[in-house]
Amino acid sequence: MTREKIQERLNLYYAAEAAILAGAQGYEIDGEIFTYADLKVITRQINILLHQLSAAQSGTGGIRRHRVVL
């Protein structure tokens, strides 16, 4: 996923979080409806997207493997 797409999705999740915290009963993203009870899911997705954005900006693929030979 490109940085722009990750940022776009991150903005949607921030908007959902803000709306629900402000008292909205629910919020819809890509056809999926989230409610206050789903705030934990929204927060988890924000953290995942932040990690992906950081990896995309630093040019790393995220998870790196290292082989140690003893």
Residue pairs with C-beta under 8 A, 6 or more apart in sequence:
1 52
1 56
2 56
3 53
3 56
3 57
6 49
6 52
6 53
6 56
7 53
9 49
10 46
10 49
10 50
10 53
12 29
12 30
13 29
13 42
13 45
13 46
13 49
14 46
15 27
16 27
16 29
16 34
16 42
17 39
17 42
17 43
17 46
19 27
20 26
20 27
20 34
20 35
20 36
20 38
20 39
20 42
21 39
25 35
25 36
26 33
26 34
26 35
26 36
27 33
27 34
28 34
34 41
34 42
51 62
52 62
55 61
55 62
